[in-house]
Amino acid sequence: MFESLFQFLFEYRPIVFRQGDFRFSPPAGAPLAAAIVIAGVATAFLSYRLLQTPVRWRERAVLSALRLTALGLLLFCIFRPVLVVKAAVSQQNVLGILIDDSRSMQIADANGTRGDFARQTFGNADSALMRTLSERFLIRTFRFSKASSRVASAADLTFGGTQTRLAGAIDSARQELAGLPVSGLVLVTDGADTTDASVADALLASKADAVPVFTVGVGQETLSHDIQIGRVSTPRTALKGTSLLVDAIVTQTGYAGQTVTLDIEDGGRIVGSQPIRLPADGDPASVRVRFTATEAGPRVFTLKIAPQPGEVVTQNNQRDVQIDVRDRRERILYFEGEPRFEMKFMRLAVADDPNLQLVTLQRTAENKYYRFDVDPSGVELAAGFPKTREELFAYRAIVLGSVEASAFTGDQLRMLSDFVDVRGGGLLLLGGPHAFAEGGYAGTAVAEVMPVVLERASSPAGASHLKVRPTRAGEAHAVTQLGNTEEESAERWKSMPALTALNLIQAIKPGATVLLTGTDERRRERVVLAFQRYGRGKSIAFPVHDSWQWQMHASMRVDDQTHENFWRQLLRWLVDGVPDAVESRTLTDRVEPGQPVTLTADVVDPRFVELNDAQVIAHVSSPSGKTVDVPLQWTGERSGQYRATFDTSESGWYQARLEASRGGKSVGTSTTHVRTVADDAEYFDAAMHAPLLKRIAEETGGRFYTSDKLQALPEDLKYSGKGVTSVEERELWHMPILLLALLAVICTEWSLRRHWRLA
């Protein structure tokens, strides 16, 4: 609308004014004509002075200004204003047309699919637009998705590409047309770039070569009816049998207020569900679904919402997430300073868990201990608590019960701190008469690791009736889930028996998070469960003396599993994410078939000191069972880091089993998986990305178009000023805006003179 009005008033389109240079080209008689006009105006001014009617100075000034304006407009026209523009010479310049050939172009969100529009408008030589362009330019047509190539006919467009790389398409076309007179590139796409490549880099190259990019946005900026599962947050690895909480973001348009169900499937079997009431159009809904990883190995879990009536895109109703479910027994060292019920019931809680081994060291007297679940050799912990880093770091986590700080040497206290900071292990600190401040830990290396602040002055255990409940952060955490849903869990916490004793914590550290709090008989808030990340690991404070009340209280049924589930969840969380001596990972957990995989490994010795001289080999197995050995080299970027790349050619799971050795002695092993599968990113955020396309056009000197404004493209390309051009002069004196302005000034002056009785 604006552009049509502009062209009506100024005779030419805005691009002519942006590209052209303004100047005057007066004819031979222009000075004489100007003198006559000036003389006429001077006569008019003189007539104002001779008027018999009194005229105030303000009225005289207004009339004079209007007369001067009219004079200026006449002089402007007399001196023949022109725009000098560079116009592309017909059939002397090349025009590159880049057509998006990816899957998202199959979406039918307008009249037919986006691909049909692109094929009929730009892939058909007989279309009105292509006939006009072909008359003026030499056309070179490209198709692109994850790679670019020339196309000879519309039949070459399949719209089956699994990725869209706008930066690569622009750069590839620019390089192929290098050395030719190029008027510009026309980019026909919905703008859904699915790579991490920077479009800005390609724009820099295009700007350096002065190649304007004219972008054509295909599709609707907002889909009329669509539900999409957006970002999904899951761990990359999990211990078999662990209860997981998956957070997902759901957005929609056209279904506000309706209720749908988000299901999680494992191999076609539903393992978790959560109903969702959809918010207003465009607003994100955060959804949390709980499920249990029951089968070991690399697993693909599918989050799915059933397609709704009228949905434009149904492929974005589901997302696949990959979790490497590990079936191994995690060894946890539990050191208890005295016999008590807490230890007994904790051991009973995890006794039937095949993935947790609670190696227990219980002090019975000075330098005398009971040992439970130690290695059959009988050597483990024979001398009491570990005295070397190698021995201590062999465990994945440590639980400290009611044992005073003086039971450890200074080196052992520092080792406990390093266990969290350097080794990356989990440290759980339980309440008791000799724990926390009461145990003299204030000012020690262990106190630095704790998520809570200890006062040096000890205080007696407090609270005789402590009602526990989760905090807002705790409601969203897997360890506090006592029911199948968050609502059931919240109700279950309300009915849990009160506790009777805990160590009083006055404050938590700035980076800590409280998951459980309690209210005592005086309505005072008490910290019950808090944690923080520290270095590579985490520390957890649970200053409760008698969580066994949740098992043995008279209100609890004999077959109630709440206490057991809580401790299994807590100890599994304690060992979650704890690194091995050899830790391997890939940059992404899925790639396209044929795309290389970058494998990175961190290697340390038993003391968790980084090794830069290790020999690291990856035994890579393909889906068909073929195995190749890929050596990893030290990167030099960081101590202990190794990297290698291997190729993929088959669809399915690739397994990389790493073995690290030093001087012929094994350091450790690690296994990681990556899946090769066609990318589905084309169907997410599937609306036309106008802001990105506008930015590409503006930064390169081009222009952005929608499908209903393409008629202006040929002329805009003609006046891009690039390639082989000829100089044209465009007359401006006969623009309608000048005539209208002159008439407006004359009529205004006449009306004012009549109003002031001067005529």
ABEGO torsion letter per residue (X at the ends): XAAAAAAAAAGBBAAAAAABBBBBBBBAAAAAAAAAAAAAAAAAAAAAAABABBBBAAAAAAAAAAAAAAAAAAAAAAAGBBBBBBBBBBGABBBBBBBBABAAAABBABBEBAAAAAAAAAABAABAAAAAAAAABBBBBBBBBABBBBBABAAABAGABABBBAAAAAAAAAAAABGBBBAEBBBBBAGBBABABBAAAAAAAAAAAGBBBBBBBBEBABBABBBBBBBBBBBABBBBGBBBBBBBBBBBBGABGBBBBBBBBBGGBBABBBBBBBBBBGBBBBBBBBBBBABBEBBBBBBBBBBBBGBABAAAABBBBBBBBBBBBBBBBBBBABBBAAAAAAAAAAAABAABBBBBBBBABBGBBBBBGBBAAGABGAAEBBABAAAAAABABBBBBBBBAAABBAAAAAAAAAAAAAAGBBBBBBBEAABEAAAGABGBAAAAABABBBBABBBBBBEABBBBBBBAAAAABAAABABABAAAAAAAAAABBBBABBBBBABBBAABBBABBBBBAAGBBBBABBBBBBEABBBBBBABABAAAAAABAABBAABAAAAAAAAAAAAAAABGBBBABBBBBABABBBBGBBBBBBBBBBBAAGBBBAABBBBBBBBBAAGBBBBBBBBBAGABBGBBBBBBBBABBEBBBBBBBBBBGGBBAEBBBBBBBBBBBAAAABGABBBAAAAAAAAAAAGBBBBBAAAAAAAAAAAAAAGBEBBBBBBBBAAABAAAAAAAAAAAAAAAAAAAAAGAX
